[in-house]
Amino acid sequence: MLFASSLAVFTGAHAQGTVGTVDEDVYVLTPFEVSSTVDSGYLPTDTLAGGRFRSDLREIASAITVIPDQMLRDTGATNNQTLLQYTTGTEVSGSLGNFSNLAGVQPNDTDQRVNPQQATRVRGLVSADLTRDFFRGPIPWDSYNTTRIDIQRGPNSLLFGIGSAGGIINADIEEATIGASGGRIELRVGSYGSNRGSLNVNHTLLDNELAVRIALLRDRTEFRQRPAYQLDERFYG
């Protein structure tokens, strides 16, 4: 016991004598993130879908389709139902779709009348899993707070082992941006009295420290058959 105590005291004294004497270099690692600000029109350059590390699209062997914000706006796509009719190897059911899915493998979950966002088919197989910032969840994406969509087709997706054979459809959700203030308001009208309104505002509260983003959505889609309609109301902050 006496030897152990002496050793502990000696070790502590030696450590105290060396504090602050070692000159070490400090290395700042580049964060693993993808910024939509580097996308140019229809030409995205990088993605996290290759393995959750930022990678150039030209270096990824997986079948990936990236839909930037500009394409979402130009096509008027707001969700899976209105986007997947334009992308490679994907199908969607419903009034705007190209397959019925009335007798799906899981009709309670994927039937177009119950869950139209999941009534999809990738590579002719099954629907892809929905993820938000690459976290799997049941919330369907909407363009009112989304910057880009990454579609990774097939079982070689980054959710391999627990994901769908169809792959994943990931939505990059807009975050609060420090140093920027502003927003946008969108109003749309459609057939049979359909209407859609959205608000997305970003404001910097403290320079270089704190910002807040608020997004609102009300989307009511009307159909030829009365009183059928679809109502989507959301709040995001």
GIJOLIN-V617955 format. One line per field, one symbol per residue. phi: phi as a letter, one per 40 degrees, with the letter a starting at -180 (. if undefined). A space follows every 10 residues. Layout:
phi = ???
This chain:
phi = .ccccccccc cccccccbcg cccbcbbbcc ccabbccccb gcbcbaaccc igbcbcdcbb cccbbbbcdc cdcccgcbad ccbccbccgb bacgcbcbac fcbccbccbb ccccaccccb abfgbbcccc bbfgbcaccc caccbbcabb bbchcccccd hbcccchbbb bcccbcbcgb biaabbbbba cggcaababb bbaccbdgba abbbbbabbb bbbcccccab bbbabba
